Amino acid sequence: MWKHKRLFFVAGGILIAAICAQLLYPYDMALPLARSQGSVVGFRTRNELAAQFQQQFESASVAVANGDRTATRKLSALGATLNADRMADTLTAYPLWLRFIPFSAIIMQPQVKTLDVELAGT
């Protein structure tokens, strides 16, 4: 009988510890298994994520081909603007109600697969 009680208390203690850790997890930090364009970006702050997205945006270009001619331009030169905040929100979104579910920080795996850009005039 005592073995069952001990197992119950150990399991309950693990669940309570997991919930407490999730409640203390920073609201501005990406979840542990968050991914951006194939790479793991877990535990990065919103500012670090925004800087990474800005760097990717600045190096991104568009190639337009017409027959045998190809023109390549940077996205920023075409009037596109980056929505880094919206992308960071996707990776850091971890509402309070979800923090009460044990191990939900590990189960959730938010992903950003492409840059979120808007073109001027659209």
Residue pairs with C-beta under 8 A, 6 or more apart in sequence:
15 102
18 102
18 103
19 99
19 100
19 102
21 105
22 94
22 99
22 100
22 102
22 104
22 105
23 99
23 100
25 94
25 99
25 105
26 45
27 92
27 94
28 45
28 46
28 92
29 43
29 44
29 45
29 46
29 92
30 41
30 42
30 43
30 44
30 45
30 49
30 88
30 91
30 92
30 110
31 42
31 91
31 92
31 94
31 105
31 108
31 109
31 110
32 42
32 43
32 105
32 106
33 40
33 42
33 106
33 108
33 109
34 40
34 41
34 42
34 44
34 91
34 92
34 109
34 110
34 111
35 41
35 109
35 110
35 111
35 112
36 49
36 52
36 53
36 87
36 91
36 111
36 112
37 56
37 112
37 113
37 114
41 49
41 52
41 91
44 52
46 88
46 92
49 84
49 87
49 88
49 91
49 92
50 84
50 85
50 88
53 82
53 84
53 87
53 88
53 115
54 82
54 84
56 115
57 75
57 76
57 80
57 82
57 84
57 115
57 117
58 74
58 76
60 74
60 75
60 115
61 72
61 73
61 74
61 75
62 72
62 73
62 74
62 75
62 78
63 70
63 71
63 72
64 70
64 71
64 72
64 73
65 71
75 115
75 117
78 119
79 119
79 120
79 121
80 117
80 118
80 119
80 120
81 117
81 118
81 120
82 115
82 116
82 117
83 116
83 117
83 118
84 116
86 116
87 112
87 115
87 116
90 110
90 111
90 112
91 110
91 112
93 110
94 105
94 108
98 104
98 108
99 105
